[in-house]
Amino acid sequence: MNGPEILFHIGDVAISETVRNTWLVMIALTIFAYFGGRKLERVPGKFQIVVEAFVGGINGLVKQTMGEKYINYAPYIATVFTVIMLSNLLGLLGLRSPTADLVTTLSFALTTFVLIQLNGLRSKGIGGYVKGFMEPLPALLPINIVGELATPVSLSFRLFGNIAGGGVIMALLYQVLNWVSTAVFGLPFGLFQIGLPGVLHIYFDLFAGVLQAFIFIMLTMVFVSGAE
């Protein structure tokens, strides 16, 4: 599985598969948000019930994980979850997941890292924030700094590795099935590529895609709230 293909250029800016597919996710979420909040009724219809259930679920998750005072983080957590989840699910459509690109996952991880530091500064003040890096001993300052910087690295590589790894496995499976179809059975096309990979697609693209999005927001909430 190679890096994202460059599709075209806008001036000197290269537009890759990652950029295009991220745009598709943003457009889909924009349309969903527009119709989800365009006309709210006292007696909700089926679509409004789904929207309200999702919003209520995210609010409840944030309260349970971070506490009532962090409820303002709910819109951000909902956005990160839906963007990562839809990005992961693009594999079901035969498109390359933006989260299979380390640049994408690192961007999410760095945003979480900034939120962690800002929450630490807000809750502890500058003096307490700096002091925290010298606990329990001042000599541990370099180790504490390295440990803090490891957070965005681990967050980004965990998400990237799981999604990219699943893409590599599926690509290899399709190549093997094509070889079995053409070289072993002499078929004019990869007949065995039809249907057989479906089970693995359900796991890697659907189950793992939703699970990895959930894990990322859970770690984000734990790290941010734990920076107090």
N, C-alpha and C positions, 0 to 999 in steps of 0.2 A: 504494500500500500504506500504509494508515493505521497508527496505533499499535495496541497490543493492546486488544481490546474488554473493557469491564468487564462481567463476568458476573453478579455479585451482591455483596452487602455482608455482612460479619460485623460488626455494630455500625457503627462509623465506618470500618472497614477495607474498602477496595475490593479485590475478588478479580478479577484480570484473567485473560485467556487465558494470559499468561506464567506466572502463579502456578499456575494449574490444570495446565498442560502440564508445568511443572517438577515438580509433585507426581506426575504420571503417570510421569515418568522416574524419580523417586526410588522409587516403588512398584515399578516394573519391576526396578530394580537391587537393591532389597531382597529381592524374591522370588528373583532370580537368585543373589544371595549366599547366601541361606538354603539353597536346594537345592544350590548348588555346593559348600558346605562342610558340609552336614548329615551325610553318610554317605560318608566317603572309604574306598576299598578299596585293598588292596595290588595287586590286579589291576584297574586302572581300566576303567570302562565308557566308552561313547562320550562321554557328557556330561562325565565327570570328565577325560577326555583333552583336551577342548576347554578346560575351566577351567585345567588344568595348563599347557597350551600358552600360554594367554593370560598367566598369571602368570609363566611362564618367559620369555616374550617381553618383558614389561615389565621384569622384573628384568635381563635381558640388555641392554635398551636403556638403562636407567639406569646400569648399570656401564660400558657403552661410552661414553656421553655425558658422565656426571658423574664417574665413577670409583667404585671399590669402596667407598670410605668414605662415599658418599652413598646406599648401598643402602636406608637407612631412608626415603628419599623415595619409594621405589617404590609403596607403597600410595596415597600422595597423587597421584602421577602417574597411576596406574591409575584412580583415582576421577575425576580431572579429565578424562581421556581419554574414559572411558565416558559420563560425564554430558554432555559437549559433543557427542560423537558421536551419542548417542541423541536429544539435543535437536535436532540438525541433521536427523536422519533422520525426525523427526515429520512433515516436509513430505510424505513418501511416503504418509502416512495422511490427508492433507488438513488437518492441524492446523498452527497457526502455531508455528514453532520458537521456543523461549524465547531462543535466541541471536540472533534477529532483533530483540531488544530490547536497547538499549544498556545498560540497567541490569544485565542479566544478564552481558554480556561485561565490563563494567567491574568487576563484583564479582570475577570470576575474575582479571582483570588486577591489581586491587588486592591480592588475596591473594598473587599472584606477587611484586608489588612489596614487600610486607611480608617475604616470605621472602628476597628479595634483600638487604634492609637487615639483617635479623637474621643472615644468614650472613656479611655483611661485618663486622658488629660482633663476631660470634663468632670469626672467623678473624683479624681485624686488631686487635681491641681498640678502645676508644673513641678513643684517640689516633691510631692508624693509620687508623681509619675517617674521622675528621674530616680528617686530613692528606691523604687520598686525593682530597678535593674541591678541594684547593689545588695539585694537581699538573697540569702541570709548573711552573706559576707561580701564586702566591697571587691574582694579578689575575684568574685564570680561574675563581675560586670561583663567581660568579653563573652563568656559562655551564655549569659542571659540574653545578650544582644543577638548572638548567633541563633539561639533558640527562638527568639521572636521573629527573626528574618526567615526562619525555616517554615513558618506558618503558611505564607503564600506559596512557597515552593511545594509543600506537601499537598495543599488544597488543589493547586493547579495540576500537578502530576497525577493525583488520584483520579480526578475526573477525566483528564486527557488519556491516561493509560487505559482506563476501563473502556472508554468509547473507541479509541483508536485500536486497541487490542481486539475488540469485537469486530471492527471493520476488517482487520488483517485476517482474522480467522474465516470470516465470510468470503473474502476475496480468494483465499487459498482453497476453500471448499468448492467454490464455483469453478476454479481452474481444474481441480481434481475431477469433478463431475463431468466437465467438458472433455477432459482427456479420456475418462472411462467411456463416455458416449462415442467419441470419434475413433480413438485408437484401439480400444478393446473390442467394442461391439460394431465398429465400422459404420456408425450412424452419420448422416451428413451434417448433423447439428447436435448441440449439447442437450439431448432429450432429458437426461437425468437432472439437468439444472432446473427443470420445471417441477415444482411441488416439493421436492425433497428438502431443500433448505428452509422451508417454511417454519419448521419447529424452532430452528436456531434463530431465525429472524424474530420470532416471538420472544425468545429469551434475550438476545443481545440488543435488539432495537426497542422492544416494548417493555419487558420487565426490567432489564438492566437500565434502560434509558430513564424510566420513571424513578427507579430506585436511586440512581446516582444523583438525580436532581434533588430528591428528598434528602439524601445524605449531605449534599453540599449546603442546603439551607439550614439543616440541623447544626452542622459544624459552625456555620456563620453565626447563628443565634447563640450557641454556647460560647464561642470565642468572644463575641462582642459583649455579651452580658457578663462574662467572666473577667473582663478587663477592669472592673470596678476596683 
